[in-house]
Amino acid sequence: MKTIIRIFLLGILFTYGCDPIEDMALREQFENAGAPISQAELDAALSVTQPIPNTDDKVEGDQYVVLKNSRPDVGGVWHLGWSTGEKIVASDDITVIYDANGEYEIYYTGISANQVVTSKKFNISVTNCFDEYDRLLSGAKDKADKTAKKTWTFLQVTGALYNGMYGNWKYYDPVPGQNSWGTVNTATIPEQTMVFEFNAHKMTTYLGSGAVSKEGTWAYTHNKPEGVTGELITTAPVIGTNISWSVWKGASTPYWITYISEDLLVLCFPQTYSKPADAADWDFYGTYFYLVPKEE
């Protein structure tokens, strides 16, 4: 009899122990949360500002972006356009530092009255970032390093300047002289050095005698046509361009950067900037330049 009673009591305990008591007040609060905030109201509660002006002698500038949400009851996240894609941060008041220049969109997604509400897109322009190419090409340490400059000259090996097969960077880069159809002795080139200054991106080429040959400016892009690393755009020809089988026409005919580091810069001046999809690499040519920093 005692055994039967114990089993009965255990059954009651198990039944009630596994049946949680629901807080009906919380359920009603969740189900009757009211109307969500409108997009216009959310937009009015948000601010996206770039409070630091760009100046020549300061590293800080418009890459500093302040994001604020004055309605912390509308929890959510910021969606930031970024150099590597989308970046997501969760904060009602945060300063983010962009790592690359460009045009970006920012918006906020929050939860209001158990519903997702998305803000308008805020557009920003970042122009003050110090690009890695600035450091590699001019030797500048940061944006405030206005006196920085770097002298480039030919790599002292056979094949440091030649006309060869278009697309060599896909197979041999950065090895000089591969698939060369016209190697040139760099000692015979009138212009032997060129200087890239960080300030105003000034460019100067020099004859072997040390006299100034040409002056211009330099710029770059991170575009990657045909799988190269980027583009170098100059208003004066790079040293050695005179031996090219193609005609240099200024900024409309950029050099392709096929390799870049602190100690080596490899450029290609291609025959064409739009190779037909059905054409082979050996159907066209390019001029290749292997350049290294000159010890001062």
C-alpha angles and dihedrals in degrees: 000000000000089000091054091050092050091051091048093051092047089052091053092048092049093048096051095037091060095046107080119209109242120222099230092190091063091047091052091047090053096044094044098042093139130229118333122241113272123242090248091054091048092049090052090052094053131075131187113188140167100209100176116079120218115255130175096238098045130078092203119079143116093342086081108087123183118209119194135178113192091189104068088169085073098068119194147109139281118237110211127192104229140183090255097039129278123353122196125205130176114212141112092219122020140142116219124193116215117221100204139035118251148098114293140182124217128188139165129230117196143167118243124170088349092303131109114245122187125200129221118272117267113210121212134178120214116197105151103074118120106236123218089232089061089058096045097045101039104021093237115155096207142339093285093055093098097158094056119122136162129207118216127197137165122291105250099237135096110271096031088126123029149129110245148142118326109245099031089140089067092061113017111016126165094018108102125231100020115149089000116177095178121015116193128207102240091209088071094057112106094217112058106171141027129195125213113200120198095215108085088344091266118184127199129180122203134205120234088261090061095251119136112260108176139354130205143119136277134215137165144204132205092228112134110205113176090003098296123143100245146308131276113206118193137175091210122048119261113250110277096027090119091074093055120118087218126072117246111221103178126253092354089067106050126184116245115233105222096170134010134178137138090274106033137039119186118190133183124201099200127211089225136018094204112045112190113253092238094049123101123233091244090058089076138037140216138194114244127207124191108195132180134183114270116231109241 
